[in-house]
Amino acid sequence: MTQESYEQAEFNAERAYHSLDKRMALMEQSIDTIKNNHLAHIERDVRWIKMVMWATAVGVIGNLLSILYMLLS
C-alpha cells in the first residue's frame, strides 16, 4: 500500500466518521424531542380516552341498573 493510498483511505474513514457523528447527533435530537414533547401529548390523550371510556361504562351500567329496577318493580 502506498503512502498516497493510505492517506486517501484515512481521509475517507475520517469523512465517514464525521458523517456518522452528524447522523448520531440528529438521532439524539429526534429522540430527545420525542421524549420531552410527544410523549407528554400522547399521555394526555390516553388519559382523556380512559376518562371517556370510564364515563361511558358508568353510563351504560347506570342505564342497565335502571332498566333492571323498572323490570323488577
N, CA, C and O atoms as CSV, one atom per row, in Angstrom:
chain,resi,resn,atom,element,x,y,z
A,1,MET,N,N,0.855,-1.164,0.000
A,1,MET,CA,C,0.000,0.000,0.000
A,1,MET,C,C,0.904,1.231,0.000
A,1,MET,O,O,1.828,1.345,0.805
A,2,THR,N,N,0.620,2.124,-0.899
A,2,THR,CA,C,1.456,3.321,-0.995
A,2,THR,C,C,0.991,4.344,0.030
A,2,THR,O,O,-0.105,4.247,0.583
A,3,GLN,N,N,1.841,5.314,0.264
A,3,GLN,CA,C,1.533,6.382,1.223
A,3,GLN,C,C,0.304,7.166,0.776
A,3,GLN,O,O,-0.526,7.555,1.596
A,4,GLU,N,N,0.197,7.392,-0.519
A,4,GLU,CA,C,-0.929,8.170,-1.060
A,4,GLU,C,C,-2.250,7.414,-0.877
A,4,GLU,O,O,-3.255,8.007,-0.485
A,5,SER,N,N,-2.249,6.127,-1.154
A,5,SER,CA,C,-3.482,5.357,-0.989
A,5,SER,C,C,-3.841,5.221,0.493
A,5,SER,O,O,-5.018,5.194,0.852
A,6,TYR,N,N,-2.817,5.136,1.352
A,6,TYR,CA,C,-3.066,5.085,2.793
A,6,TYR,C,C,-3.699,6.383,3.271
A,6,TYR,O,O,-4.655,6.356,4.047
A,7,GLU,N,N,-3.177,7.521,2.816
A,7,GLU,CA,C,-3.737,8.827,3.199
A,7,GLU,C,C,-5.161,8.987,2.686
A,7,GLU,O,O,-6.020,9.539,3.373
A,8,GLN,N,N,-5.406,8.495,1.464
A,8,GLN,CA,C,-6.766,8.574,0.904
A,8,GLN,C,C,-7.724,7.711,1.728
A,8,GLN,O,O,-8.843,8.135,2.016
A,9,ALA,N,N,-7.304,6.527,2.102
A,9,ALA,CA,C,-8.151,5.640,2.918
A,9,ALA,C,C,-8.409,6.267,4.283
A,9,ALA,O,O,-9.523,6.189,4.801
A,10,GLU,N,N,-7.398,6.881,4.862
A,10,GLU,CA,C,-7.566,7.542,6.156
A,10,GLU,C,C,-8.525,8.724,6.041
A,10,GLU,O,O,-9.360,8.940,6.920
A,11,PHE,N,N,-8.405,9.482,4.963
A,11,PHE,CA,C,-9.300,10.612,4.727
A,11,PHE,C,C,-10.749,10.130,4.570
A,11,PHE,O,O,-11.668,10.733,5.124
A,12,ASN,N,N,-10.947,9.056,3.823
A,12,ASN,CA,C,-12.297,8.503,3.630
A,12,ASN,C,C,-12.881,8.014,4.955
A,12,ASN,O,O,-14.065,8.213,5.226
A,13,ALA,N,N,-12.055,7.378,5.773
A,13,ALA,CA,C,-12.521,6.895,7.068
A,13,ALA,C,C,-12.907,8.065,7.971
A,13,ALA,O,O,-13.897,7.988,8.699
A,14,GLU,N,N,-12.140,9.131,7.928
A,14,GLU,CA,C,-12.443,10.309,8.741
A,14,GLU,C,C,-13.746,10.971,8.283
A,14,GLU,O,O,-14.546,11.407,9.111
A,15,ARG,N,N,-13.957,11.046,6.973
A,15,ARG,CA,C,-15.213,11.606,6.448
A,15,ARG,C,C,-16.403,10.752,6.879
A,15,ARG,O,O,-17.450,11.278,7.257
A,16,ALA,N,N,-16.232,9.428,6.818
A,16,ALA,CA,C,-17.315,8.530,7.229
A,16,ALA,C,C,-17.606,8.697,8.710
A,16,ALA,O,O,-18.767,8.669,9.119
A,17,TYR,N,N,-16.569,8.871,9.519
A,17,TYR,CA,C,-16.759,9.069,10.952
A,17,TYR,C,C,-17.526,10.361,11.225
A,17,TYR,O,O,-18.441,10.373,12.049
A,18,HIS,N,N,-17.167,11.434,10.550
A,18,HIS,CA,C,-17.857,12.710,10.760
A,18,HIS,C,C,-19.312,12.638,10.291
A,18,HIS,O,O,-20.208,13.209,10.913
A,19,SER,N,N,-19.526,11.932,9.192
A,19,SER,CA,C,-20.901,11.754,8.704
A,19,SER,C,C,-21.725,10.973,9.723
A,19,SER,O,O,-22.870,11.321,10.011
A,20,LEU,N,N,-21.128,9.917,10.260
A,20,LEU,CA,C,-21.811,9.109,11.266
A,20,LEU,C,C,-22.065,9.921,12.531
A,20,LEU,O,O,-23.121,9.794,13.149
A,21,ASP,N,N,-21.108,10.750,12.914
A,21,ASP,CA,C,-21.256,11.592,14.092
A,21,ASP,C,C,-22.422,12.574,13.922
A,21,ASP,O,O,-23.193,12.793,14.856
A,22,LYS,N,N,-22.548,13.158,12.738
A,22,LYS,CA,C,-23.660,14.080,12.471
A,22,LYS,C,C,-24.994,13.348,12.535
A,22,LYS,O,O,-25.961,13.849,13.108
A,23,ARG,N,N,-25.038,12.147,11.937
A,23,ARG,CA,C,-26.283,11.376,11.945
A,23,ARG,C,C,-26.681,10.977,13.366
A,23,ARG,O,O,-27.863,11.009,13.710
A,24,MET,N,N,-25.710,10.607,14.183
A,24,MET,CA,C,-25.988,10.254,15.576
A,24,MET,C,C,-26.514,11.462,16.345
A,24,MET,O,O,-27.428,11.328,17.158
A,25,ALA,N,N,-25.943,12.640,16.095
A,25,ALA,CA,C,-26.416,13.850,16.769
A,25,ALA,C,C,-27.859,14.149,16.382
A,25,ALA,O,O,-28.657,14.540,17.234
A,26,LEU,N,N,-28.205,13.972,15.116
A,26,LEU,CA,C,-29.590,14.190,14.679
A,26,LEU,C,C,-30.532,13.171,15.312
A,26,LEU,O,O,-31.650,13.516,15.694
A,27,MET,N,N,-30.086,11.912,15.429
A,27,MET,CA,C,-30.919,10.898,16.073
A,27,MET,C,C,-31.136,11.226,17.544
A,27,MET,O,O,-32.246,11.077,18.054
A,28,GLU,N,N,-30.084,11.671,18.230
A,28,GLU,CA,C,-30.224,12.050,19.637
A,28,GLU,C,C,-31.199,13.209,19.793
A,28,GLU,O,O,-32.001,13.227,20.727
A,29,GLN,N,N,-31.135,14.171,18.889
A,29,GLN,CA,C,-32.050,15.312,18.941
A,29,GLN,C,C,-33.488,14.850,18.712
A,29,GLN,O,O,-34.402,15.310,19.396
A,30,SER,N,N,-33.693,13.952,17.762
A,30,SER,CA,C,-35.035,13.443,17.490
A,30,SER,C,C,-35.585,12.664,18.684
A,30,SER,O,O,-36.750,12.828,19.047
A,31,ILE,N,N,-34.771,11.835,19.283
A,31,ILE,CA,C,-35.203,11.061,20.453
A,31,ILE,C,C,-35.544,11.994,21.607
A,31,ILE,O,O,-36.527,11.778,22.316
A,32,ASP,N,N,-34.738,13.021,21.794
A,32,ASP,CA,C,-35.000,13.989,22.854
A,32,ASP,C,C,-36.321,14.717,22.614
A,32,ASP,O,O,-37.087,14.935,23.552
A,33,THR,N,N,-36.589,15.092,21.367
A,33,THR,CA,C,-37.849,15.762,21.035
A,33,THR,C,C,-39.032,14.851,21.298
A,33,THR,O,O,-40.044,15.286,21.847
A,34,ILE,N,N,-38.912,13.589,20.910
A,34,ILE,CA,C,-40.000,12.640,21.146
A,34,ILE,C,C,-40.220,12.463,22.645
A,34,ILE,O,O,-41.354,12.480,23.122
A,35,LYS,N,N,-39.130,12.295,23.379
A,35,LYS,CA,C,-39.237,12.045,24.816
A,35,LYS,C,C,-39.841,13.231,25.555
A,35,LYS,O,O,-40.704,13.050,26.413
A,36,ASN,N,N,-39.405,14.418,25.238
A,36,ASN,CA,C,-39.817,15.590,26.003
A,36,ASN,C,C,-41.085,16.251,25.489
A,36,ASN,O,O,-41.710,17.011,26.229
A,37,ASN,N,N,-41.485,15.998,24.269
A,37,ASN,CA,C,-42.639,16.699,23.725
A,37,ASN,C,C,-43.779,15.742,23.397
A,37,ASN,O,O,-44.873,15.868,23.947
A,38,HIS,N,N,-43.537,14.813,22.529
A,38,HIS,CA,C,-44.614,13.975,22.018
A,38,HIS,C,C,-45.167,13.022,23.066
A,38,HIS,O,O,-46.372,12.774,23.091
A,39,LEU,N,N,-44.324,12.488,23.922
A,39,LEU,CA,C,-44.819,11.545,24.921
A,39,LEU,C,C,-45.786,12.212,25.895
A,39,LEU,O,O,-46.735,11.577,26.356
A,40,ALA,N,N,-45.555,13.479,26.210
A,40,ALA,CA,C,-46.479,14.192,27.100
A,40,ALA,C,C,-47.840,14.335,26.440
A,40,ALA,O,O,-48.866,14.177,27.102
A,41,HIS,N,N,-47.867,14.631,25.149
A,41,HIS,CA,C,-49.144,14.761,24.441
A,41,HIS,C,C,-49.850,13.417,24.323
A,41,HIS,O,O,-51.069,13.336,24.477
A,42,ILE,N,N,-49.096,12.375,24.052
A,42,ILE,CA,C,-49.692,11.038,23.957
A,42,ILE,C,C,-50.265,10.624,25.307
A,42,ILE,O,O,-51.359,10.063,25.374
A,43,GLU,N,N,-49.534,10.895,26.376
A,43,GLU,CA,C,-50.013,10.560,27.717
A,43,GLU,C,C,-51.307,11.298,28.035
A,43,GLU,O,O,-52.225,10.711,28.607
A,44,ARG,N,N,-51.395,12.580,27.672
A,44,ARG,CA,C,-52.608,13.359,27.904
A,44,ARG,C,C,-53.779,12.775,27.112
A,44,ARG,O,O,-54.888,12.661,27.632
A,45,ASP,N,N,-53.530,12.410,25.864
A,45,ASP,CA,C,-54.593,11.831,25.041
A,45,ASP,C,C,-55.068,10.491,25.597
A,45,ASP,O,O,-56.267,10.211,25.585
A,46,VAL,N,N,-54.151,9.666,26.080
A,46,VAL,CA,C,-54.536,8.371,26.649
A,46,VAL,C,C,-55.360,8.576,27.920
A,46,VAL,O,O,-56.336,7.863,28.151
A,47,ARG,N,N,-54.966,9.556,28.748
A,47,ARG,CA,C,-55.768,9.852,29.948
A,47,ARG,C,C,-57.183,10.275,29.556
A,47,ARG,O,O,-58.151,9.850,30.186
A,48,TRP,N,N,-57.308,11.104,28.525
A,48,TRP,CA,C,-58.615,11.562,28.055
A,48,TRP,C,C,-59.445,10.374,27.562
A,48,TRP,O,O,-60.631,10.281,27.876
A,49,ILE,N,N,-58.848,9.485,26.810
A,49,ILE,CA,C,-59.562,8.309,26.303
A,49,ILE,C,C,-60.031,7.432,27.453
A,49,ILE,O,O,-61.159,6.939,27.431
A,50,LYS,N,N,-59.188,7.228,28.455
A,50,LYS,CA,C,-59.588,6.428,29.617
A,50,LYS,C,C,-60.745,7.077,30.357
A,50,LYS,O,O,-61.661,6.384,30.798
A,51,MET,N,N,-60.718,8.399,30.499
A,51,MET,CA,C,-61.791,9.092,31.199
A,51,MET,C,C,-63.112,8.940,30.438
A,51,MET,O,O,-64.155,8.708,31.050
A,52,VAL,N,N,-63.072,9.070,29.126
A,52,VAL,CA,C,-64.284,8.899,28.308
A,52,VAL,C,C,-64.773,7.460,28.405
A,52,VAL,O,O,-65.975,7.213,28.494
A,53,MET,N,N,-63.841,6.510,28.390
A,53,MET,CA,C,-64.217,5.105,28.494
A,53,MET,C,C,-64.919,4.818,29.824
A,53,MET,O,O,-65.955,4.153,29.844
A,54,TRP,N,N,-64.361,5.315,30.934
A,54,TRP,CA,C,-64.977,5.084,32.240
A,54,TRP,C,C,-66.329,5.788,32.348
A,54,TRP,O,O,-67.265,5.234,32.925
A,55,ALA,N,N,-66.445,6.991,31.805
A,55,ALA,CA,C,-67.725,7.703,31.850
A,55,ALA,C,C,-68.781,6.931,31.056
A,55,ALA,O,O,-69.930,6.821,31.487
A,56,THR,N,N,-68.393,6.406,29.913
A,56,THR,CA,C,-69.323,5.609,29.107
A,56,THR,C,C,-69.721,4.339,29.851
A,56,THR,O,O,-70.893,3.962,29.853
A,57,ALA,N,N,-68.752,3.678,30.482
A,57,ALA,CA,C,-69.054,2.451,31.228
A,57,ALA,C,C,-70.003,2.741,32.379
A,57,ALA,O,O,-70.936,1.973,32.615
A,58,VAL,N,N,-69.783,3.835,33.099
A,58,VAL,CA,C,-70.674,4.200,34.212
A,58,VAL,C,C,-72.074,4.483,33.682
A,58,VAL,O,O,-73.062,4.075,34.293
A,59,GLY,N,N,-72.166,5.177,32.557
A,59,GLY,CA,C,-73.483,5.463,31.966
A,59,GLY,C,C,-74.211,4.200,31.544
A,59,GLY,O,O,-75.409,4.061,31.788
A,60,VAL,N,N,-73.502,3.286,30.916
A,60,VAL,CA,C,-74.121,2.042,30.454
A,60,VAL,C,C,-74.575,1.211,31.646
A,60,VAL,O,O,-75.689,0.686,31.643
A,61,ILE,N,N,-73.730,1.083,32.663
A,61,ILE,CA,C,-74.107,0.305,33.846
A,61,ILE,C,C,-75.262,0.973,34.576
A,61,ILE,O,O,-76.152,0.290,35.084
A,62,GLY,N,N,-75.258,2.296,34.634
A,62,GLY,CA,C,-76.382,3.003,35.256
A,62,GLY,C,C,-77.688,2.748,34.527
A,62,GLY,O,O,-78.717,2.501,35.155
A,63,ASN,N,N,-77.650,2.807,33.189
A,63,ASN,CA,C,-78.856,2.525,32.408
A,63,ASN,C,C,-79.305,1.082,32.583
A,63,ASN,O,O,-80.504,0.817,32.675
A,64,LEU,N,N,-78.377,0.158,32.630
A,64,LEU,CA,C,-78.718,-1.247,32.835
A,64,LEU,C,C,-79.392,-1.451,34.185
A,64,LEU,O,O,-80.394,-2.158,34.288
A,65,LEU,N,N,-78.836,-0.826,35.220
A,65,LEU,CA,C,-79.443,-0.947,36.543
A,65,LEU,C,C,-80.829,-0.318,36.588
A,65,LEU,O,O,-81.728,-0.859,37.231
A,66,SER,N,N,-81.016,0.811,35.917
A,66,SER,CA,C,-82.353,1.439,35.920
A,66,SER,C,C,-83.362,0.578,35.168
A,66,SER,O,O,-84.523,0.491,35.570
A,67,ILE,N,N,-82.932,-0.056,34.089
A,67,ILE,CA,C,-83.836,-0.947,33.349
A,67,ILE,C,C,-84.187,-2.162,34.207
A,67,ILE,O,O,-85.347,-2.568,34.258
A,68,LEU,N,N,-83.195,-2.742,34.879
A,68,LEU,CA,C,-83.473,-3.870,35.772
A,68,LEU,C,C,-84.410,-3.480,36.900
A,68,LEU,O,O,-85.298,-4.252,37.261
A,69,TYR,N,N,-84.228,-2.303,37.456
A,69,TYR,CA,C,-85.102,-1.807,38.533
A,69,TYR,C,C,-86.541,-1.662,38.016
A,69,TYR,O,O,-87.490,-2.049,38.699
A,70,MET,N,N,-86.698,-1.103,36.805
A,70,MET,CA,C,-88.037,-0.934,36.247
A,70,MET,C,C,-88.695,-2.297,35.952
A,70,MET,O,O,-89.895,-2.469,36.170
A,71,LEU,N,N,-87.908,-3.256,35.459
A,71,LEU,CA,C,-88.455,-4.559,35.161
A,71,LEU,C,C,-88.850,-5.330,36.425
A,71,LEU,O,O,-89.832,-6.072,36.423
A,72,LEU,N,N,-88.091,-5.152,37.485
A,72,LEU,CA,C,-88.369,-5.884,38.702
A,72,LEU,C,C,-89.430,-5.241,39.581
A,72,LEU,O,O,-89.954,-5.890,40.486
A,73,SER,N,N,-89.761,-3.954,39.327
A,73,SER,CA,C,-90.768,-3.326,40.164
A,73,SER,C,C,-92.152,-3.495,39.632
A,73,SER,O,O,-93.110,-3.014,40.238
